[in-house]
Amino acid sequence: MELWEATKLAFRQYATFSGISSRANYWYFVLALVIINVVTSIISESLAATWSIISLLPLLAASARRFRDAGLSMHNFWWVLVPFAGLIALIIQLGKPTIQIQEH
């Protein structure tokens, strides 16, 4: 999946916290958010702040789907409350590979 397709998909599923999101799909979406945030910051700080607010719910939903895809619990969101080290732990957990479900 390419960058803008992943972004469109994430915004279409902006409030869907169930299901899964592949590692590539998630990180393409995050990259697109960073690119857009940098561009909007150059244009206007208020535009960048507005964009950050607009993109928060889709980012949370995509993160929840990514946690599920990696076999992790939603409790991992709490890492964001730990300064600096929590963000690093969150990034590492969101980067874990997809779990392989064994069928009997």
C-alpha positions in Angstrom: 0.0 0.0 0.0 1.4 3.4 -0.8 1.5 6.5 1.3 -1.6 8.3 0.3 -3.7 5.2 0.0 -2.8 4.3 3.6 -3.8 7.8 4.7 -7.1 7.7 2.9 -7.9 4.3 4.4 -7.0 5.6 7.9 -9.3 8.6 7.5 -12.1 6.4 6.1 -11.8 4.3 9.3 -11.3 7.3 11.5 -13.4 5.9 14.4 -13.0 2.2 13.8 -11.1 0.9 16.8 -11.8 -2.8 16.0 -10.0 -4.8 13.3 -6.3 -4.7 12.4 -3.9 -2.4 10.7 -0.7 -3.8 9.1 2.7 -2.4 10.2 3.4 -0.9 6.7 -0.1 0.7 6.5 0.2 2.2 10.0 3.7 3.7 9.5 2.8 5.1 6.0 -0.1 6.8 7.7 2.1 8.2 10.4 4.6 9.4 7.8 1.9 11.2 5.9 0.7 12.9 9.1 4.3 14.1 9.8 4.7 15.4 6.3 1.4 17.2 6.4 2.2 18.6 9.9 5.5 20.0 8.7 4.0 21.6 5.7 1.1 23.2 7.7 3.6 24.4 10.3 5.5 26.2 7.6 2.3 27.8 6.4 0.8 28.7 9.8 1.0 27.5 13.4 -2.7 27.7 13.9 -3.2 25.6 10.7 -0.8 23.0 12.1 -2.6 23.0 15.5 -5.9 22.5 13.7 -4.5 19.7 11.6 -3.2 18.0 14.7 -6.6 18.1 16.3 -8.3 16.8 13.2 -5.8 13.9 12.8 -5.9 12.8 16.5 -8.9 10.5 16.4 -7.8 8.7 13.2 -4.3 8.3 14.7 -5.7 6.8 17.9 -8.0 4.4 15.9 -5.1 3.3 13.6 -2.9 2.8 16.7 -5.6 0.7 18.4 -5.9 -1.5 15.2 -2.0 -1.7 15.0 -1.9 -2.9 18.7 -4.4 -5.6 17.9 -2.5 -6.7 14.8 0.7 -7.0 16.8 -1.2 -9.1 19.5 -1.0 -6.3 22.1 -3.5 -4.9 24.5 -5.1 -1.5 24.3 -3.5 -0.9 27.8 -0.3 0.0 25.9 -1.8 3.4 25.3 -0.9 4.2 28.9 2.8 4.3 27.9 2.2 7.8 26.4 1.9 9.1 30.0 5.5 8.3 30.8 7.7 11.1 29.7 10.2 10.3 26.9 10.7 6.6 27.7 7.0 6.0 27.3 7.1 7.4 23.8 10.0 5.2 22.9 8.3 2.1 24.4 5.1 3.0 22.5 7.0 3.3 19.2 8.8 -0.1 19.8 5.5 -1.8 20.5 3.8 -0.3 17.4 6.7 -1.5 15.3 6.2 -5.2 16.3 5.4 -7.6 13.5 2.0 -9.0 12.9 1.2 -12.1 15.0 0.7 -15.3 13.1 -2.6 -17.0 14.2 -2.2 -20.7 14.3 -5.1 -22.6 12.8 -5.7 -26.2 14.1 
